[in-house]
Structures are given as structure tokens and as C-alpha cells.
Amino acid sequence: MASVTVLLSAMGLSDTSILKRLKITGPSIVIDQCDEEGRERVGNSLLIKTRERGLSRSRNMALREAAVSGAEYCIFCDNDVQYEDDYEKTIESAFRRNPDSDILVFFIERPERHEPVLKREGSLDRLHSMKIFSPEIAFRLSAIKRAGLRMDELFGAGAKYGMGEENIFLFDALKKGLKITYIPIKIASTLENESTWFKGYDREFFRNRGAGYYRRSKWMYPLLCLQFALRKRKLYRDQMGFGAALSAMAEGKKEYLSEKRYFLVGDCFSGTGPANATLALLAAMPLNTLYLKSRGKLSRAMEIMRKIPMSDAVIFSGHSRQNILGMKQAKKAGVPSVYIMHGAVEHENRINRVPDERMAADERQMMELADLILAVSPTFERWLKDNYLRYDGKIGHLTNGVDWSGFYVNHKRTEKGPISLLSVGGGMPRKRIIKICEAIEQLREKEGLDIRLDIAGDKGADSEEIDSYGFVVDHGLIGTVEMRALYASSRIYIQNSVFETFGLAPVEALLSGCDIIISRECGVRELFKDMEDNDVIDDTGDISEIGRKIAYILENGNNQRLLKSLDRESTGWEKRAAELCRILEDLKR
């Protein structure tokens, strides 16, 4: 039977005794907003202490941790919610009864509501969703993750607009096509607790309400404001008039519209490394971030031209000729532009023996037009500054992040048949896979090791020679599911690149349980705090060194040591998105 993970947001906890007070009996993730950082596992509960503030931010942190843990069902929780004894069974049974539902909303009794919103089990619409508060919301985590759904950190206690985050969450879910079902069964009651956000029907309250209504629905905004002002008139008339309430809500809408808004231009669809990085960055950016939705060349060009004037800054992620059009438009509109370079096309094409002068010229023009160039690692930043001296003053870096929720570590490998090694890059000479083949051939002949080398990636100049080795299994271009299966079945992942601006595959392999060996040229190397000599290939052409280090890692391993040296908090995409927003804010000035 699947368990329900409670996602509890709290402040200033001294220990985990709150779990007993709230009658939380199953697994839980507790985010404690306090004055220190740290994480501690107590039984089936994970306590995370953070200096970050904001209810929605803490809930998003809990969502990320739940994804890493592989949780199936989750429910939000506040520090004043006390569960019924059978809450886990009730929630699990409801999900089994509603296999097509992504979100289930239950009933929690509280001073202002003693009866369920709906008397019968059924779909929850937008209007009724406005009567829900966050601890009543349970969900299938896989559905939330698939839809890219999270709390809007501009809303909720401790944020700029101190209310409405759960209603926005439900509206967003409906917009994304998720199915929400209301279950009129009581699972908890609230304890007596002073509200941390409601201070009366003052101007700030109505300002927050107006911003929240507009964020939920532009077309419903006028009606929502009018109905609320009319329906609650008796409650606020001693503090302000009807017109003043509407005016304050309009003020909230205006203020929300003035929030910083960025435009991310880049491929999020193709499944390539840069596209996956762009998608992960977008998922961590503020929810009002604009992005490309069109796929056709003409429609993308029109979308770029339309959205740039609406933006405070535009980020071009990856190489594309349409970036040139966008960067020129940005200059005309006075909008700062940033070019995130995932690779050096001119240099890499030359190494791969497929020079392309048009692509090289486009790359140079993009570097010329951009107000700021961001390399995807400090290693790549140094290389760019050394090789493009004229742009030295506008080159920085935004290191690629790690999607900790995307892979799950599996240490229970059983060896049946050959020892399986893995490398990604196909036949590209830049990846130097041919040298891995030569090293393995020596190990097979001299050490008698039965080794198989799995390769994933497109054909290239080295493909014919690589495929001539009998121990090579060339899978070609494969999808995410197949790639994860390869990671899960491999002992060592090897990245022998002579030039690698970042290289996410070694991290994915590590998170999937592989040991890894990477070249000194990989930008991802700087994420690790505890790399030893045998983890790193100094000379990508030295087959004796490569073979020696393969033999050492087969014997000694490095997965757990390197995993522990990766700092989860600082390497996640959320930190990268926050860093980018700070860079854009400084650029705007």
C-alpha cells in the first residue's frame, strides 16, 4: 500500500515533537524556516532547516524533496492542523477510488467552515476552489511534476502578496488540464492558533486580494473583485468604503503587472542537452516568466518580436539563428539581452571535423549583440575569455544546475555477463570514445576482463572505427527512458571529452548509481568537492592512464564518495534561477 507523505511548513521548531502534536503518523517532510541551515532524518521524517522565508517557497522546497524521495501521494500541511487517526487510510483509499484524478481536495474543519464545500464527491471547479485552503490539498506527485506545477512564490504568508497561494495553485492545475476531485470526508481539524497573515480588512488586504484575483484569471478578475466587495461589505464597511475596496484591489492588479518579467528564448522540446537545461531553468524561474511556445520558424519569430517589448530582460539559451533577430529587436526596444552559451559551436565543429562557417559566423554575431554572455561553467568561462578577448568584459557564468528529482540512486547492481561500461557522445571525435575503446581492448587482452562498452549518441566521424570493436554496443540516439535503463545497468560511466563546456551525463549517471570517470576538460568537474586522481583523466589520449583508472574504479568505486561531495542545495536549478534573476536585475540597472 502506498503511503502519504505530509509536507509540513513551520517556523522556529526546536525538534520534531510537532509531528506528535499534529498526529502525523506516516512519512513527512518538515521545512523549518529558522536562522540556520541543515537537514536531519528522524524515523520516517526529514527535517530541513532553512534561512529562506515564505510559505510558498517552503512548500516548493518540500515538493522538490518529495520528488527526490520518490513519494507517490503528498498532502500540504500547516503547523495548526491536527489529523484524524485514519487520515492515511482515507487519503490512500480515495486515490485508489479515483484513479484518473491528479489532485484530491478533502475537508478540514476550522472556525470559519464546519461543513464540506461540496456535499458529494465530484469535480472541483474554479469557483469552489476559491473556498479551499492548502492543507486540504492532496495530490499524485508524478502528476504535479509532469505538469510543472508549483506554488507561486509571490503569494502566501511571508511573500509580497500575503494570501491566495493555494487558490492560484488549483487554478494553475485546472489550466494545465489536471483533474481535481473534491472528497467531502473530514481528515483533520485546525488547532487554535493566531493568524500570521490576517490583520483585518485594511487596504493591504484588498491590495493582496486584487493581485491574487488577477493572477488567477485575467478575464474573471473584474467579476471576482466585484462579488467579493459586495459579499463582504458588512465585514469591512467600518474600515473603508465599497469604492475604496475596489480601488485597493485595482491597485493590487497594477502592482502585480509591474512585477519584473523575463523572457526565456530557447528550445525546450527536442530533448538535447541544451534543451533539457533550458526546460529545467524555465521550470525554476518565477511563474510569470515568458517563454517560447511556438515551434514553427515563422511563428517563433513573430512570438519573439511580440514578447520582447513585454519583458524587463530577455535570455537566449543555446545557439539559434533566430537569436540574432531577437537580440536586434531587444536592442531597438531597450531591453537587456543575455546569451547563455551551452557550447562553442565554432570550436566544437572543428574538433568534430564538421566545420560550418555559417554557424560560426552566427555564433560570433550573437556574442557581439548580447549585453552579457553566460558560460554554463567556470571552466567554459575561462576558455571563452582566453579565446574571445574582445568580449572579455561581458563574459560571466551561470553553472548548469542538477535536477535532483529526475533520477533515483540504485546501488543493488548484480553482475551477470560482461562488466558494463557506458559513454555518451556517439561518434563525435570531441568525446574521444575511440580512446576508451583502445583502453578497454588492452584491459581485455592483458587483464582478461570481460568488458562491454555501451555507447549512446548520434553517428560521427569516429563511428565506423568505434563500431569495429566487438565489445561495443552502439545504441545510437535514444530517449530518456532508454538512457535511464543504460545508467541503471552500467558499472562505470566514462566521459573522456577533450572539450566539454559542462557535461550533465556524469551527474545523471552518478545519481543513477554508477561510478564515474571524467576528463579534466569537463566543466561539471567543478561541482564536486572530493574528486581524487583516479576519478579524473588528465590526458584524454593516454590509453594507459584511461585503462589504469578504469581498473582502479572497478575495484574501489567512487559513487558514494562523489555523491556526498555534491551539495544538493547549491547545485539545484532553483539556486541557478535565483542567481540568474539577480544577474538580470543588476543588468537592468
Secondary structure, DSSP 4 states (H G I P E B T S, - for coil): ---EEEEEEEES-SSSTHHHHTT--S-EEEEEESSS-EEEEETTEEEEEES---HHHHHHHHHHHHHHHT-SEEEEE-TTEEE-TTHHHHHHHHHHH-TT-SEEEEEEEBTTB-S-SSSS-EE--HHHHTT--GGGEEEEHHHHHHHT----TTBSTTSSB-S-HHHHHHHHHHHTT--EEEEEEEEEEEPP---SS---S-HHHHHHHHHHHHHH-TTTHHHHHHHHHHHTHHHHTTT--HHHHHHHHHHHHHHHHTS--EEEEE--SS-SHHHHHHHHHHHHS-TT-EE----SHHHHHHHHHHHGGG-SEEEEES--THHHHHHHHHHHHT--EEEEES--HHHHHHHTT---HHHHHHHHHHHHH-SEEEESSHHHHHHHHHH-GGGGGGEEE----B-TTS----------SSEEEEEE-TT-GGG-HHHHHHHHHHIIIII---EEEEEES---TTHHHHHTSTTEEE--S--HHHHHHHHHH-SEEEE--SSBS--SHHHHHHHTT-EEEEETTBGGGGG-S---GGGEES-TT-HHHHHHHHHHHHHH--HHHHHHHS-HHHHBHHHHHHHHHHHHHHHH-
